[in-house]
């Protein structure tokens, strides 16, 4: 499936399974018709409809050498959002004290978050983190000597590892290592997911990550690339471990991915090869949230109950007074 090239042709309407060309007024449902009518785009072909609604899009493609009026457009599926992230408090402080993950790296983004909320969440998170830092973090500053004593062993281990990477040996093809990592992610952590293949991918990621300390004959200028590879493999392993854990808890299709299952429903009515299962409304994965913690060599996994929408309501004057007096800011 990953090896197929797919093109969209705006010059003509798609052909339906019964070999008839789609006609908007005959085949579109009421929601589509309403959308086109309100957009003044009740026209015959896709390119005409696109021109009526978004001519700048056509112009943008043309500036980049693609003429949608004459040519078809190659398309692909890209993984965009990460609906999860680092655990943090309501002040955007992580479980690592004084570390504030603001933006889409924050785990406040759930699978059902409204579209466009990432920007708002980042803005609100930045303000709240700044308020908290201004009010409290100065009390928790580490002295220089204490900080050095905490990280000294990590620095020494890193120096020793870099020395080994530069030692003589068979060497390693870094581009091949990156290619393996990227292909593994595309095949197993994208739109289609399966428990057996996800387990295999997770094990492969573990093995590749475990090989990094054994690399040798690395040119000094390539050492940053090895760190880049290591960090990305840890991130990839986090994704794959979470996918496996989710599927082992009978998690089904939701959000932007399909969990393939030979006993499930057909993805497309006319294609008998792909079937999927939906996530149960009352299932474990709907009512619990997965937490993972990296201990330097593996991930520890645990689940906690999801929190409901708060129902408490404070009187404005008292809430505003607490805000003005900074009584709301506390760990």
N, C-alpha and C positions, 0 to 999 in steps of 0.2 A: 504493500500500500504506500510506503514511503517513497518508492521508486517511481510512482506514477507522476506525470506532469499534467496539471489541470489548467484549462484556459476558460475564461468567460468571454463571451462574444456579445457585445452590446448592440450589434447590428441587427440581430434577429431574436425573436422570442424563443425560449427553450422548447424542446420537444417533450411532450408528456409520455408516460409509459405506453399509452395506447397509440403512439406514433403520430398523434395530432399536435400541431403547433399550438402553444398556449395563446389564448386570447383573453385579455384582461377582463373585458365585460362579461365573458362567458364563464371563465374558470376561477377568477379571483373571488375570495370570500368578502364579506361585507366590510371587515376591518381594512383590508387592502384598498377596496374601492373608495371608502371614506377618506383614507389617507391621500390617495391620488387626486380625488376631487378637490379636497381642501388645499392641495399643493398645486392646483392648476396644471396637473400632469396626466390627465386622462388621454394619453397619446398612444400611438400604435406600437412603436418599437422601444426597446430599453434605452437606446441612445437619445431618442427624442424625450423620453421621460426624464433621463438624467440631465439633459440640457435645460429642461424647464425648471428643475429643482436645484441644480448645482453645476452651472456652466464653469465656474472656476476649477472644479475637479477635472473636467475635460481639458481645460487649458493647462493645468499643472502637469498632467500626463504628457501632453504634447510638448511642453518645454523639456521634458526628460526623454524625448524621442519615441513616445508611444502615441499613435494617433488612433483613438478609440473609434473614430468614424470609419477607419479603413482596416484596423488590425484588431485581433483578439488580444486579451490581456491575461498573462499567466498569473495565477493566484496560488496561495499556499496558506496553510494554517500556522499561525504563530502563537506561542504561549506568551501571554501578556501579563496577566495579573497573578499575584501570589496572595490568595485569601488566607492569610495566616502570617506568622512572623514572630518576633521576639516578644516574650511576655513582659507586660508593663502594668504599672498602677494607673490610677485615674490622673496622675500627674506626669504620665509618660516616663516614669523612672523604671528601669528594668530591675530584674532580681539581682543584677550586679550594681551595687550601690554607686550612685553618681554617674551612671551611664543612661542616657536618655535617647532611646530610638524613636525619632519623630518621622512621620511619613509612612509610606507603604511597607517599610520594614517592621512596623509595629503590628502586633497581633490583634489589634482592634478591628481589623478588616475581616469580617466573617463572609462565608460563602454567599449569603443572601443580602449583602450590603447594597444600598441603592447605587446606581450608576452615577459617577461624578462625585461621590462622597470622599474620594481619596484626597482631593485638593482641600476640601473643608476640614477633613480630619488632620491633615498636615498643618494647616494654619492654626487650628485650635490647639493642636498638640504643641506647636512651637510656642504659643503664648503661655499655655499652662506650664510647660517645662521651664520657660524663662521666669515665670512668677515663682515657681518652686525653688529654682536655683538661687534667685535673688534673696529669697527668704530663709533658706535653710542650708544650702550646700556649703557655704563658707564655714559653717560649724564643723564640717567633717573633712577638712583638708588634711591630707597626709603630709607629714614632714618628709623632706627629701631623703634622708637616710633610711627611714622606714620603708619608703617606696622602693628604694634600691634593693633593700634586703628581701622584699617580696618577689621581685622579678629577676634577681641575680642568677638564680639557677636556670631560669628559662633562657636568658641571654647566653649563658655558657653552653647549654644544650644546643642552641641554634648555631653557635660558632663551630662547635664540634661537628655538627651535621653538615655544614657548608664545607668544612675541611675535607670530610669524607667524599662529598660530591665532586670535589676537584681532584681526588686521588685517581691514579691510573686504573684502568679496567676496560671492560668491553664497551662501556658507554651505553647511551640510550637515545632513541629517536623521540625527541620531545613532541614533534609535530604528530607522530603516530599516537602518542599517549593522549594528546589533546583530542585527536580525531576519535579515538575509542570512547572517551568521556562524552563528547558531544553526541555521537550517534546513539549511545546508550540512553541518554536523556531523551532524545527525540523519539526513540522507539518505545520507551516504557513510562514516560512521565508526561505525555501529552494528552491528546484527545481520547485515545483508547487505552484502557488499562485492564490487566488480567493478573490474577494472583500468582500463577505459576511463573509467568515471564517477569513479573515484578520481583519475585524472590530471587530469580536467577540474576537479574540486573543488580539487585542489592548486593549479592555475594560477589559479583564481578567488581563492583565499586569498592567493596571492602578489600579485595585482593589487590586492586590497583593502588589504593591508598597505602596499603601495607608495603608495597614495593618501593615507595618513594625514598625511604631512608637508605635503601640499598643502591640508589643511583650512583654512578661514578663517571669519571672522565667528562664532567660538565665544564664547559668554558665559563670563566668568571662572568662574562657578560650575559650568560643564559641563566644564571642562578636566580634572578628575580622571576623568570618564567617558571622555575620549579616551585617556588613559593606560590605563585599564581595557580599552578596546577593543583597543589596540595589544598589550598583554600577552597577551590572550586569542587574538588572531590569530597571534602568534608560537607560542603553545602549540598552536593548531589546525594551523598549518602543520607543526609537528613531528610531530603525529599523522598527517596526510595524507601527508607525505613518507615516513614509516616504512611506512605501508600500501602506498603505491605501490612502494617498494623491496622489500617483502616479496612482493608479488604478481608483480613482475618477476623475482624469483628462484624463481618457480613455487611459492610458498607456497600451501597449501590451507587448507581449513576446519579449525579446531582451537579449543580454548578455548570461547569464547562467541560465535563469529561463523561465518557460512557464506560461502564464496567461491563466487559464482554462476558457472556455466559451462554453456553450452547443451549441451555434450557429456557432462556429468556425470550423477550419479544424481538421481532425483526426490527433492525435499524431502518431499513427501507422495505416497503411491502413487496417490491419486485426483486429484491436481492436476498437470496436464501443463505448467504454465507456469514453474515454478521448478526448476532443477537446480543441483547443487553438486558440488564436488570436495573430497575429503579431502586433508589434508596427508600427504605420503609419509613413512613411517617412516625411510627412508634418505635423504630429501631434504636439500638444502643448508640450508634454514631450520631443520631439526631439529638440525643439528650446529654451527650458527654463530649468533652473537649480533650484532644490529645496534647499532652505536654512531653517534650523531649529535652534532655539535658546531656550535653557533650562532656565527657569526663577526661578527654584527652586521647582516648583510644576507642571509645564506642559510645552509643547513645543509650541512656536510661529512659525508659518510656513509662508514662503513667497517664491515667484518665481522671478528669474531674467533671462534676456536674456543671452543665451550662447555667449561667445566671439568667434569670428572667428580667424583663424590663422593670426598673424600679417604680414602685407605686407611691412612694412617700412624696409629700408636698409641704413645702415650708412657706410660711407667711413672708411676703416680699420684704417688709421692713426689717424683720429679724434676720433674714438671709442676707440682705444687703449690708446690715451692720456687721455680721460675721465676716463678710467679704472685705469691707473697709478696714476692719481691725486685723485682717490676715489670720483669723481664727480657723479658717477653712483649710489652711495649708499645714499639713502634718503628714508624717509617714504612717 
